[in-house]
Amino acid sequence: MVARALAELVMVVHYGVLVFLVVGGFLAWLRPRVLYFHVAMAAWGLLVVVFPIACPLTWLENAFRDAAGQPPLPGGFIDTYIDGVLYPESAARPVQVLVALVVVVSWVGYYLRRRNERSGGPVGVTGRR
């Protein structure tokens, strides 16, 4: 029972990691130190997509599933819980490109915001400091 709950907790954490991957750059606009974690997460995400690297969270979930007497995930986390569930499997590559674009936009926005703060330019939406 505990192992199954831990496997489900790891699954929830994994979803949280993916959400952070998408929106973490925007969070850095408000909390600049978040950017360090986001860059590391984006680099890891890129490695997992480009190379056949197993994610440690998937490994951990499978270990807990095994301890609970459940079969391992048939594929990776994304193959099991995301592809074909949140979008059609045929859209996997366009979704990956879209996520990459969102990350790049968030980083460009972060850069522009920090540059404006340093130069004394407008910071807020209203243009007021």
C-alpha positions in Angstrom: 0.0 0.0 0.0 2.8 2.4 0.9 4.8 1.5 -2.2 1.8 2.2 -4.4 1.2 5.6 -2.8 4.9 6.4 -3.3 4.6 5.4 -7.0 1.6 7.7 -7.4 3.4 10.5 -5.5 6.4 10.2 -7.9 3.9 10.4 -10.8 2.5 13.6 -9.4 6.0 15.1 -8.9 6.8 14.1 -12.5 3.8 16.1 -13.7 5.0 19.0 -11.6 8.4 18.8 -13.2 6.9 19.0 -16.6 4.7 21.9 -15.7 7.8 23.7 -14.3 9.6 22.9 -17.6 6.9 24.8 -19.5 6.3 27.8 -17.2 9.5 28.0 -15.1 11.1 30.6 -17.3 8.1 32.9 -16.7 8.3 32.3 -13.0 11.9 33.5 -13.2 10.6 36.9 -14.3 9.3 37.3 -10.7 11.9 35.3 -8.9 15.2 35.5 -10.9 16.9 32.7 -9.0 14.4 30.3 -10.4 16.1 30.6 -13.8 19.1 28.5 -12.7 16.8 25.6 -11.9 14.8 26.1 -15.1 17.9 26.1 -17.3 19.0 22.9 -15.7 15.5 21.4 -16.1 15.4 22.5 -19.8 18.8 21.0 -20.4 17.7 17.7 -18.9 14.5 17.8 -20.9 16.4 18.3 -24.1 18.8 15.4 -23.3 15.9 13.1 -22.6 14.2 14.0 -25.9 17.3 13.9 -28.0 19.0 10.8 -26.5 17.5 7.6 -25.2 18.2 8.5 -21.5 15.9 7.1 -18.8 14.5 9.7 -16.4 15.4 9.0 -12.8 11.8 9.8 -11.8 10.5 7.1 -14.2 13.0 4.7 -12.7 11.9 5.6 -9.2 8.2 5.2 -10.1 8.9 1.8 -11.6 10.8 0.7 -8.5 7.8 1.6 -6.3 5.4 0.0 -8.7 7.5 -3.2 -8.5 7.5 -3.1 -4.7 3.7 -2.7 -4.9 3.4 -5.7 -7.1 2.4 -3.6 -10.1 3.9 -3.9 -13.6 6.4 -1.2 -14.7 5.3 1.5 -17.0 5.1 0.2 -20.6 7.2 3.1 -21.8 8.5 6.3 -20.3 6.5 8.7 -18.3 5.6 10.8 -21.3 4.8 7.7 -23.5 2.5 6.4 -20.7 0.8 9.5 -19.3 1.1 12.3 -21.9 1.3 11.0 -25.5 -2.1 9.9 -26.7 -3.7 11.2 -23.5 -3.3 14.9 -23.6 -2.7 15.1 -27.3 -2.6 12.5 -30.1 0.6 10.5 -30.4 1.1 11.9 -33.9 1.5 15.4 -32.4 4.4 14.5 -30.1 7.1 16.3 -32.2 5.0 19.5 -32.7 4.3 19.6 -29.0 8.0 19.2 -28.2 8.7 22.1 -30.6 6.0 24.2 -29.0 7.3 23.6 -25.5 10.8 24.6 -26.7 9.4 27.8 -28.2 7.6 28.6 -25.0 10.8 28.1 -23.1 12.8 30.3 -25.5 10.1 33.0 -25.3 10.2 32.9 -21.5 14.0 33.3 -21.5 13.9 36.2 -24.0 11.3 37.9 -21.9 13.4 37.3 -18.8 16.5 38.8 -20.5 14.5 41.9 -21.8 12.9 42.4 -18.3 16.3 42.2 -16.6 17.9 44.5 -19.1 15.1 47.1 -18.6 15.5 46.9 -14.8 19.2 47.6 -15.1 18.8 50.5 -17.5 16.0 52.1 -15.4 13.4 51.5 -18.1 9.9 50.4 -17.5 9.3 47.2 -15.5 5.6 46.7 -15.1 2.8 46.3 -17.6 1.9 50.0 -16.9 5.4 51.1 -17.7 5.8 52.5 -14.2 8.7 51.6 -11.9 
